[in-house]
Amino acid sequence: MASKYFPFVNSPSTITEFRKIRKADRHGLTPEQMLERHKERARLKAKNQPRPLSVMGLIANGCSNVMPKNVRTIPLGKHNQYMNLPALQDNRKKNWNSAESTFGQSRIQTNNMGRYSSRCRYTHYTYTRLVQSWGYVVSSKNLYVRIDHNWGLISRLLSAPRGYRFSCDENGIKISSKSNPKIEYHPTAFDFILAISSSYGFKDIIQNAKYLYSVRKENEKRKRLEKRKESEIAQSIKTAEKQGCFVSIMDSIIAGNCQAGTESWAARCGLDKSQHYRPSVLLQHGQKTGNEKLVRIAVLHAVRRHQREINQGYSSIAQHILGYPIEI
């Protein structure tokens, strides 16, 4: 604010403004010395400014909704490597949902589903086990993972194997080949636990990536051969759906799509990974999300699997539900 001592607006900041100050008000300093003091104060102020919160700081302050694009949760996978965590134990609770990965400490989340009905005054609650499982793509060569499991908390900086790189896409953290980007895989928390705890490292993850690529390649080849019969394929999907054909997460995995990518896509579409869905419903979601090609592969496998089950008169639970040994 201007005054009789400082005839300019706000505080002086240039040599010209300091020279306008009367000598009696300079406290024995020259304009040049006063300017240097001003600059030093500005440097100290800038140095003491609070830094932007780190990833861990964002999590600690409950700001996981504003995470950087290269920080993602990692799907847990099909193995129960977290069910013995003390934070997830409560025998009094029922109505459990499928466990989900999250930032922050592992915990039990209570979901208020509202009243059972308009005539019932009781509130329906469900519970979800939230397991700390996330990763931070520091660079194409390095990935930081933080995963909670039965034997402790993994907090590790991982290096990409030779010829491969880390990155993120709409389905989460993935590892892909530098020479052929189509060879890619979205690891689950279980994949990372095995890579860290065993002597094989990323060998299993790379094998999965190559295997799924070969399956997708074969399916694409089959699709090209069947392109002329597009109308027949569309009709076969409609017929199978009328006969009671439903698609599960196992159809997607066996068809060549990785589990983590399938789970992330299902979550974005608001689908439950433990449920079965009509082919037409999934194809509509595929069109909306731009993943029609991968969804169609899963649907066509489900149609073939459904026809085989009709012919043999029974179905295998391993073809429908995660966690059972299966021969592909």
N, C-alpha and C positions, 0 to 999 in steps of 0.2 A: 504494500500500500504506500502511496506517495506521501512524503512528509517534507518538513523544511530542511531536514538533513539529507534526504534522498529524493531529489526532485524528479525521479523516474519511477515507473510502475514496478512493483515487486522489488526483489533484492537485486543489487548490482551483480553483473556477471561478465562484463567486458571492461577492458582497460579504460575506455572512454568514460564509462559510468563511474568507475572508481576514482577517476581524476576529478569528477564533479563533486566529490565529497570534500568538505572543508578540512583543512589541515588540522584544525583543533579537534575534529572528530575521528581522526585516523589512528589515534592512540600511538603515535610515534612511528607509524608504518608508512611506507611509500605506497602509491597506487599499485606499483608492480608487486610488492610484497603481499598486499591485500588480495590481488588477483591470484597469486600462487596459493594462498591460504584457502581461497574459494575453490580452486581446482582440487586441492587435497581433500577438502571436505566432501566434494562431489564424488571423488574416487572411493573414499571410505563408505559413503552411503550406498554406492553401487555394489561394493564388495559385500556389504552386510544385507543386501536384498535377499529375501528367501528364494531358494532355488525351486524350480518346478519339481513336484513330487515324482519320485522314482516309481517303478512298477510296484515294488513292495510297499511304498508309501501310499500309493493309490488304493491298494488292497486293504492296508491297515486303517485307512480313513473311510472305508466303505464306498470307494469310488470306482468299483469294478465295471460300472456301465460306461466309463469314459476311457477304457483301456486303449493303448495304441493298436494300430491295425496288425502289428506283428506279434501281438500277445493274444493267445487263444487258449480256451479250455481244451483238454485232451480227453476224448471219450474213454470210458473205463475198460471196455472190452467185455468178453463173455465169461471171464473167470472171476470168482469171488475172492479177490486178493485183498479185500478191505473189510469183509464182514465181521472180523474180530476186533476192529478198532473200538477202543473203550467209548469214544465219543458217539458211536453209532448204536450203542446198546440200550435198549429200553423195552423190557418184557411186558410192560403195561400197555404199550401202544400196539394197535392193529391197523389194518387198512394201509399196508405199505405199498408205495409206488415203486417203480424201477429206480435204482440208484442213479444219480447223475453226478457229473464232474462239476467242480466249481472253483472259484478263487477263494482264498482265505482258508481258515481252519475247517477241518471236517466236522460236520454237525448234522443234527436232525432238523429238518424244516417242517413246520406245521402248516397245513393248507386248509383254510376255511372254505368248505364247499357249499356253505349255506344250509338252510333247513332241508331236511329230507323231503318234505312236502309242505304245501300251504296249511295243511291240517296238523302238522307235527311241529312241536315247539323245539325239538332237539336239533342241534346243529351237527352236520356231518363233517367230520375232520378226516383228512388223510395225511400221511406222513411220507416224507422223501428223505432218504439218506444222501446227503451231499458230501462228496469225497473230494478233497483238495487234489486237483489234477490239472495242471496247466503248463504251458510252455511259452518261451520268449525267443523268437528268432533274432538273435543278436546280429548275425550276418549269414550269408549263404554257407559259411563254413562252420558256424557255431550256433548251438541251440541250448538254452538253459531250460531245464525241466524241474518241476517241483511236484512230486507225486507221493501221496500218503497211502501206505498199504500195511498189511498185517505185521510186517517185520521192521517197520520204522518209516521215517520220512526221507525220501530221496530228494536231494537238492544238489544238482549236478550240472556242470557245463559240458555238453557233449560236442564232439567234433564229427563232421560228416565224413563218411568213408571216402576213399579215393574214387573220383569219378562221379560223385553224387553231391547234391546240394540241398539245403533246407530252404523252404519258402512257405508262404501262406496263400490260400485261396478261399473261396466262399465256404468250403467244407472243412477248413481248419489247417493245421500244420501238416505239411507233407514233405516227403523226401523224393527227389526225382533224379534221373540220370542226366548228366550234362550232355552226353552224346545223343541221347534219345529222350527228350522230355516226356514222351508218352509212357515211358516206364516210370511210373510214379506210385506212391503208396502213402496213405494217411495212417500212421501208426497209432495204436491204442496205448493206454497206460500200461497194459499187460505186455505189449511188445517192447516198450522202453524198459520195463522191469527186467525182462529176460535179457535184453541187450546189455544192461548194466551189470546184472548179477552173474551172467554166464561168461565163459571164455570165448563164445562165438561172436560177441559184439553185435554188429548190425547184419551179420550174415543171414539170419532168418528173415529180417525185414527186407533185405535185398532180394532174397529168393521169392518172398511173397510178391514183391513188386514185379519181378520178371514173370512169375507164374500167372498173375492176374492179367498182365499185359498180353501174354500168349493166349489166354482164354478170350479176352476182349477181341484180339486180332482174329481168332478163329470165328467168333460170333459175327464180327463185321464181315468176314469173308462169306459166311453163311447168309448174312443179310443181303449182300450184293447178289449172290446167286438166286435169292428168293425175291429180289426186287421186282421182277416181272410178275410175280404172283402177289403183289401188294394187296389187291382187293381180297384175295383168298385168305391172306394172313389176317386182315382186319376182320373178316367174317369168322375166322377160327377163334379170334379173341372174344368176339361177341358170343359165339356159341359156347365157348368154355365158361364164360361168365354166367350165362343162363343155366349152365349145368352145375353151377356152384363153385367155380374156380375163384380162389382168393390168393393173393400174393403176400408172402411173408419176407422178413429181413433175410432169411436163409436163401430165398430165391435170388435175391440181389447178390449175396456173397458167392453163391455157387456159380452164378452167371459171370462172375469176374469183377464185380465191384467190391472195393475194400470195405470192411466193416465200419471203420471210423468215418469214412466219407458218407456211407449210407446212413449212419446214425445222425450225422450232422445235417444231412439233407432232410431227413425225416423231422428233425427238431425244427428246422426252418419252416417246414410246411405244417407244423402243428400235429404231426402224426406220432402215434405211440409205437415204438420199435418192437414192442412185445405183441402187437396185434396184427391181424391179417386184414387186407383191404382189397376191394374190387379192382380189377385191372383198369377200368375206365376212370376211376377216381385217381389212381396214381398217374395215369397218362395225362390227365388234366393238370395235375401238379407239376409234372415234367415240362409241359408246355409253358406254364407260368414262370418257372424258375430257369428255363433254358437248359434243362437236363433231360430233355425228351429222349435223346439217343441212349443214355445209360439206363433210364427207366424202362425203355422199350425192351432192352436186352433182358432185364429182370422179368418183365411181364411175359415175354416169349418163353423164357425158361419155365415160368410157372405154368403156362399153358401146356408145355410138353410134359412136365411133371404131373399135372392134373390128368392128362390123357393116359399116362402110364399107370397112375394109381387106379383109374377106372378099369383098365385092362386087367391089372393084377388083382383087383378086388380089395386092396388095403393100402394104407399109407404108412410111411415111416415117420416117427416123431422127430427123428434127427433131421429130416428134410424141412421141418417147420419151426423148430424151436432151437435157440442158441444153447450151446453147452453140451450137446451130445456128440459122441464120435461119429464121424460120417465119412463114407468113401465116395469121393466125387468122380 
